[in-house]
Each structure stands twice: as structure tokens, then as C-alpha cells.
Amino acid sequence: EKVDAYEVGLKLKGKGYSVNIAGFYNLFDNFQLNAFNGTNFQVVTLQSCKDNLNGADTDSNAATGACASNRTRPGVISKGVEIETFLKPARDLSVNIGLTYSDTKYRRNLTGANGAPLPTTFFQLPGRQISNAPKYVVTAGIGYTPELGSSGLTGLVYFDTRLQSDTNTGSDLDAEKIQDGFALVNGRIGVRGPSEKWSVEFFTQNIFNKKYQQIGADGPLAGSGTIRGVQSGDPIRATANQLFIGFPGEPRTYGITVRGKF
């Protein structure tokens, strides 16, 4: 797998704030993809054909759409913008906000290695956002570290959140594996000693116990056919009764962290 990465950015800094802005454009050649089809794992190397395959790469019935090996090009393009902002609106108070827009898609006219036809398992890939790649991600955090009297102790109150748009959690991009957008909120409160030589902090991850899926896969030998397979008119996939398994994200967790410097 080879990546040609291009990035241009701008940094601004002033009293109580700093802003980083970056635009990126990446080309992935020989992109490696691994998917479980319900019976075994399929590993493919993805490229795109410079010539029009007339939709043969989206054929769900037969592996068609070959391309001459000297007419291939990178099969995945990722482009977008990242913005990071750091603010210091008051003493002992800090705020950070981030936004990422990432258009990361498989190209159309997809092929396998050296222009070989794409396996039918991957007929949904061309032109779609790759798995586990949300278009939008927003992050934010706020921290407050006030002095506690004249003892040298400081307090800590910190919250952060991460909001992402819809993603497909399956490598083959079955519509049934789409995870709706969601937000996670984490928090931390504690006390730190003089010069931060020690600290005791109570933390909570996923405060609101949001339930979400990280990975979706076909259930082993459990039905066949998917929504898009039926919509494609494939006679082999005339019904959509495939069962799926999901690997959930971490539920709400909490605990205590003790730190020390020697």
C-alpha cells in the first residue's frame, strides 16, 4: 500500500487563542481491504481503472470489470479540512474545539490487484465513503484548574466530547451496517498537589452510556442477501435475510486515577 499525501496549512496565534487550519489530499494506491463474508475472510488490493468500466465493478452477480494492468491508478482518495482552535478566555480556564471534514471515498471503476475484476462481495464499494470514516467529526473540551486556597493545591474539572456523523461499520459497506451519527462525553474531576507532584482524579468515560457499534460483520452461515443486493436485481440475492453481528463500543466506565512524580 502506497500513499501520496499532500497538505497545506496555516497557523494563527494571538493573546489567549491559537488556530490551526490544514487542508489535505491523499491518494491510496494498492489499498488493502479485509472483509468477512460470513464464511471466511477476503483480502483484496484495490485500484481504479482509468477507463470507464460501464458499471461492471458494481455487478453483484459475476466478477466482471477487468482493466489492463497498465491502466490502473490509486483506488481511494481522501480529501478534506481540519481546524483546531485553542482558547484561554480566563485564568485557569482553557477551551479547545476541533472540526474535521474528510471526504474519503473509493473511486469508481474499481478493480482488484493489477486490474483483476473486483470480487462480487465488494460490488457496493465504488463511489462510496470507506468504512469507519465519518465525513464530519467535531471535538470539544473544557478544563478548569483553580487554586484551592494558599496550600499549593489545585483542582481539576474537565469535560470533553466527540461528535461524528454516520459511518458504515462493515468493510463491504452493507447498508445494514450503517451506524448513525452519535456523540460521546467524558469527564474528569480531581485534586492536584503542589507543582503537580501528585494527583487524585475521578473519571467517567461515555457519561451518558451511549450505545453504538464499532464493527459490523455478516453472521456466519446465517441467511443470505442484503438490501442493496436485492435492489441491484441480482437473482442470487432475491431476498434480504442475511443476519449480522456487531461489536459494540465501550459502555459507560468510571474509576479513579492516582498519579505521582518522583
Beta strands, then each sheet from edge to edge (+ up, - down):
strand 1: 2-14
strand 2: 17-29
strand 3: 31-36
strand 4: 41-49
strand 5: 72-74
strand 6: 76-90
strand 7: 93-106
strand 8: 110-111
strand 9: 136-144
strand 10: 147-148
strand 11: 153-164
strand 12: 167-168
strand 13: 178-179
strand 14: 182-192
strand 15: 198-205
strand 16: 213-218
strand 17: 244-248
strand 18: 253-260
sheet 1: 1+ 2- 6+ 7- 9+ 11- 10+
sheet 2: 1+ 2- 6+ 7- 9+ 11- 14+ 15- 18+
sheet 3: 3+ 4- 5+
sheet 4: 3+ 4- 8+
sheet 5: 12+ 13-
sheet 6: 16+ 17-
end
